[in-house]
Amino acid sequence: MPLRPDYLVIGHICKDLTNGGYTIGGTATYSALTAHNLGYRDGVISSNGPDIDLSPIPPDILIELRSSDASTTFQNIYRNGHRQQHTGSQAAVLTSKDVPEAWKNSAIVHLGPLVQEIDDSVADCFPKALLGLTPQGWLRSWDEQGIVYPVPWEPSPELLQRADAVILSREDVGEDEERVKDYASRTRVLVLTAGWKGATVYHQGQVRSFPAPQVTESDPTGAGDIFATAFLTAFHKTGDPYLSAQFANCVAAHSVERSGLASIPTHLEISRCRKRFGYPT
């Protein structure tokens, strides 16, 4: 039987542009590397051009690629705690046709778009999986200069009803509390992250907030994706969204102390967070 991932993340592996060139990034990258260190057999479905080097991804992470003329590029600029993003080229859209048949039985599926690149039909491929959405890529557009700006997300009722957890940030929704409440009313669990302030969980009519550990921040890039992966894996094992949020806060806090792919939490850091919250391995 062909191998299938236990944790499958779908979305573009992108080129994060830096002064010295680029590093690979995007939800697909940070989530896959985090799931790998969490002990999962994980996989990625992405679309990329020939202009990207995927060698930093360990060879035991399964990758299914749709060929494209170019890869998606991003540049993140942080000023006074706020991020301004620029995007250049975008790789091809991902549809249900890009999902290998054997992978439709993955236990956890994470849809993590960057540039609106995931067609809603993809979610229909996984009727039995725990389905998590990090919809930041559906909440952004860009102008002719590539400057990214927020846009409303109007998900189909079917997608929100199918999702087991939706994880987004205050930045994603422009601090719009009413939009958050609307999304939360239409899905099982919604988690709103707020960087160093922690996370708020909306579940069954209750709203509970959990502070993040206080650390010295170096680079927050990827922290939201790391949080989401830690949350989804814990939620899959425990069914407890509150414990899962606390565990994810702990794991993500380690990531902001380092930059780039070095921010992926280590096995030791993950083990300490698991022990702290009594979370089973």
C-alpha positions as CSV (number, residue, x, y, z in Angstrom):
1,M,0.0,0.0,0.0
2,P,1.4,3.4,-0.9
3,L,2.6,5.6,2.0
4,R,0.2,8.2,3.2
5,P,0.9,11.1,5.6
6,D,-0.6,11.2,9.1
7,Y,-0.3,15.0,8.9
8,L,-0.9,16.5,5.5
9,V,-0.5,20.2,4.8
10,I,-1.7,21.8,1.6
11,G,-0.5,25.1,0.2
12,H,2.4,26.7,-1.6
13,I,6.0,26.3,-0.4
14,C,7.2,29.8,-1.1
15,K,10.4,31.7,-1.5
16,D,10.8,34.1,1.5
17,L,13.0,36.8,0.0
18,T,15.9,38.1,2.1
19,N,18.8,40.5,1.6
20,G,21.0,37.5,0.8
21,G,18.7,35.6,-1.5
22,Y,15.8,33.6,-0.1
23,T,14.8,30.8,2.2
24,I,11.9,28.5,1.7
25,G,8.8,29.4,3.8
26,G,5.1,29.5,3.9
27,T,2.6,27.5,6.0
28,A,3.4,24.3,4.1
29,T,7.1,24.6,5.0
30,Y,6.8,25.6,8.7
31,S,3.9,23.3,9.4
32,A,5.5,20.3,7.7
33,L,8.8,20.8,9.6
34,T,7.0,21.2,12.9
35,A,4.8,18.1,12.4
36,H,8.0,16.2,11.5
37,N,9.6,17.2,14.9
38,L,6.3,16.4,16.6
39,G,6.9,12.8,15.4
40,Y,4.4,12.6,12.5
41,R,4.8,11.0,9.1
42,D,3.9,14.1,7.2
43,G,3.4,15.3,3.7
44,V,2.9,18.4,1.6
45,I,0.9,19.1,-1.5
46,S,2.3,22.2,-3.2
47,S,2.9,23.9,-6.5
48,N,6.3,25.2,-7.4
49,G,8.5,26.2,-10.3
50,P,12.0,25.1,-11.1
51,D,13.4,28.2,-9.4
52,I,13.2,26.8,-5.8
53,D,15.5,24.6,-3.8
54,L,13.5,22.2,-1.6
55,S,16.6,20.4,-0.2
56,P,16.1,21.9,3.4
57,I,13.0,19.7,3.7
58,P,14.0,16.3,5.1
59,P,13.7,13.5,2.6
60,D,11.3,11.5,4.7
61,I,8.7,14.2,4.4
62,L,6.4,13.2,1.5
63,I,6.0,15.9,-1.2
64,E,3.5,15.9,-4.0
65,L,4.2,18.8,-6.4
66,R,2.2,20.3,-9.2
67,S,4.6,21.9,-11.7
68,S,4.3,25.6,-12.3
69,D,6.2,28.2,-14.3
70,A,7.3,30.0,-11.1
71,S,7.1,29.7,-7.4
72,T,5.2,32.0,-5.0
73,T,7.5,34.7,-3.5
74,F,7.0,36.8,-0.4
75,Q,9.0,39.4,1.5
76,N,8.1,40.3,5.1
77,I,9.1,43.7,6.5
78,Y,8.5,44.3,10.2
79,R,8.1,47.8,11.6
80,N,7.1,48.6,15.2
81,G,5.6,45.2,15.6
82,H,3.6,45.3,12.4
83,R,4.2,43.3,9.2
84,Q,4.1,44.6,5.7
85,Q,4.2,41.9,3.0
86,H,5.1,42.0,-0.6
87,T,4.4,39.2,-3.1
88,G,5.8,38.7,-6.6
89,S,5.1,35.6,-8.7
90,Q,2.5,33.1,-7.7
91,A,2.5,29.3,-8.5
92,A,-0.4,27.4,-9.8
93,V,-3.7,26.8,-8.0
94,L,-4.2,23.5,-6.2
95,T,-7.4,21.5,-6.8
96,S,-8.8,18.1,-5.9
97,K,-7.0,16.6,-8.9
98,D,-3.7,17.3,-7.1
99,V,-4.5,15.0,-4.2
100,P,-3.1,11.4,-4.5
101,E,-5.7,8.8,-4.0
102,A,-3.8,7.1,-1.2
103,W,-3.5,10.4,0.7
104,K,-7.2,10.9,1.0
105,N,-7.0,8.8,4.2
106,S,-4.7,11.1,6.0
107,A,-5.6,11.5,9.7
108,I,-5.0,15.3,9.9
109,V,-5.3,17.7,7.0
110,H,-4.2,21.3,7.2
111,L,-5.3,23.7,4.5
112,G,-2.8,26.6,4.6
113,P,-3.2,28.9,1.6
114,L,-0.8,31.9,1.0
115,V,-2.3,33.5,-2.1
116,Q,-5.8,32.1,-2.4
117,E,-4.3,29.1,-4.1
118,I,-6.5,26.3,-2.7
119,D,-9.7,25.5,-4.4
120,D,-12.6,24.6,-2.0
121,S,-13.0,21.2,-3.8
122,V,-9.8,20.1,-2.0
123,A,-11.6,19.8,1.4
124,D,-14.1,17.3,-0.1
125,C,-11.2,14.9,-0.6
126,F,-10.9,14.2,3.1
127,P,-14.3,13.2,4.6
128,K,-12.8,11.3,7.6
129,A,-9.8,13.6,8.5
130,L,-9.6,16.1,11.2
131,L,-9.6,19.2,9.0
132,G,-7.9,22.4,10.1
133,L,-7.9,25.7,8.2
134,T,-5.4,28.6,8.5
135,P,-7.2,31.0,6.1
136,Q,-4.6,33.8,6.0
137,G,-4.2,33.3,2.3
138,W,-7.9,33.7,1.7
139,L,-7.8,37.0,3.7
140,R,-5.3,38.8,1.6
141,S,-4.9,40.3,-1.9
142,W,-2.2,42.5,-3.5
143,D,-1.9,45.5,-5.7
144,E,0.1,46.0,-8.9
145,Q,3.3,46.6,-6.9
146,G,2.8,43.4,-5.0
147,I,1.9,45.1,-1.7
148,V,-0.4,42.8,0.3
149,Y,-3.6,44.1,1.9
150,P,-6.4,42.4,3.8
151,V,-9.7,41.5,2.1
152,P,-12.9,39.9,3.6
153,W,-13.1,36.1,3.5
154,E,-16.5,34.7,2.5
155,P,-16.1,31.0,2.9
156,S,-18.8,28.6,1.7
157,P,-21.1,27.4,4.5
158,E,-20.0,23.8,3.6
159,L,-16.3,24.6,4.2
160,L,-16.8,26.1,7.6
161,Q,-19.2,23.4,8.7
162,R,-16.7,20.7,7.5
163,A,-13.8,22.3,9.3
164,D,-12.9,20.9,12.8
165,A,-10.8,24.0,13.6
166,V,-10.2,27.4,12.1
167,I,-7.0,29.2,13.3
168,L,-6.4,32.8,12.3
169,S,-4.7,35.9,13.8
170,R,-5.9,39.3,14.8
171,E,-3.7,40.7,12.0
172,D,-5.5,38.4,9.5
173,V,-8.9,40.0,10.3
174,G,-7.8,43.5,10.9
175,E,-8.9,43.4,14.6
176,D,-12.5,42.9,13.4
177,E,-14.1,41.2,16.4
178,E,-17.5,40.9,14.7
179,R,-16.1,38.9,11.8
180,V,-14.3,36.6,14.3
181,K,-17.6,36.0,16.1
182,D,-19.4,35.3,12.8
183,Y,-16.8,32.7,11.7
184,A,-16.8,31.2,15.2
185,S,-20.6,30.8,15.1
186,R,-20.4,28.7,11.9
187,T,-17.6,26.3,12.8
188,R,-16.8,23.8,15.6
189,V,-13.7,25.5,17.0
190,L,-12.1,28.8,16.2
191,V,-8.8,30.0,17.6
192,L,-7.7,33.6,17.4
193,T,-4.0,34.2,17.9
194,A,-2.5,37.5,19.0
195,G,1.3,37.0,19.0
196,W,2.9,37.5,22.4
197,K,-0.5,38.0,24.0
198,G,-1.5,34.4,23.4
199,A,-4.6,32.9,21.9
200,T,-8.4,32.9,22.4
201,V,-10.6,29.8,21.8
202,Y,-14.2,30.0,20.7
203,H,-16.0,26.7,21.3
204,Q,-19.6,25.8,22.0
205,G,-20.5,29.3,22.9
206,Q,-17.6,29.8,25.3
207,V,-14.7,32.2,24.8
208,R,-11.5,31.5,26.8
209,S,-8.1,33.2,26.5
210,F,-4.7,31.7,27.2
211,P,-1.6,33.9,27.6
212,A,1.6,32.9,25.8
213,P,4.9,32.4,27.7
214,Q,6.9,35.6,27.8
215,V,10.1,35.3,25.7
216,T,12.5,37.6,23.9
217,E,11.2,37.8,20.3
218,S,13.7,37.7,17.5
219,D,11.5,36.9,14.4
220,P,7.8,36.0,14.5
221,T,7.8,34.7,10.9
222,G,6.2,31.2,10.8
223,A,5.1,31.3,14.5
224,G,1.4,31.2,13.5
225,D,1.9,28.1,11.3
226,I,3.9,26.4,14.1
227,F,1.1,27.2,16.6
228,A,-1.5,25.8,14.2
229,T,0.3,22.6,13.7
230,A,0.9,22.1,17.4
231,F,-2.8,22.9,18.1
232,L,-4.1,20.5,15.4
233,T,-1.9,17.6,16.5
234,A,-2.8,18.0,20.2
235,F,-6.5,18.5,19.3
236,H,-6.5,15.3,17.3
237,K,-5.0,13.3,20.2
238,T,-7.0,14.9,23.1
239,G,-10.2,16.4,21.6
240,D,-9.6,19.3,24.1
241,P,-9.3,22.7,22.4
242,Y,-8.2,24.5,25.6
243,L,-5.3,22.2,26.4
244,S,-4.4,22.2,22.7
245,A,-4.2,26.0,22.7
246,Q,-2.0,26.1,25.8
247,F,0.3,23.5,24.3
248,A,0.5,25.4,21.0
249,N,1.3,28.6,22.8
250,C,4.2,26.9,24.5
251,V,5.6,25.4,21.3
252,A,5.2,28.6,19.3
253,A,6.8,30.7,21.9
254,H,10.1,28.8,21.4
255,S,10.0,29.6,17.7
256,V,10.0,33.4,17.9
257,E,13.4,33.3,19.7
258,R,15.1,32.3,16.5
259,S,14.8,33.3,12.8
260,G,14.0,31.4,9.6
261,L,13.9,27.7,9.5
262,A,16.0,27.6,12.7
263,S,12.8,28.7,14.4
264,I,11.2,25.2,14.1
265,P,10.8,23.9,17.7
266,T,13.2,21.2,18.6
267,H,12.4,17.7,20.0
268,L,13.5,18.8,23.4
269,E,11.4,22.0,23.4
270,I,8.3,20.0,22.3
271,S,9.0,17.4,25.0
272,R,9.1,20.1,27.7
273,C,5.8,21.6,26.5
274,R,4.2,18.1,26.5
275,K,5.3,17.5,30.1
276,R,4.2,20.9,31.2
277,F,0.6,20.3,30.1
278,G,0.3,16.5,30.6
279,Y,-0.2,16.1,26.8
280,P,0.3,12.5,25.7
281,T,2.9,11.6,23.2
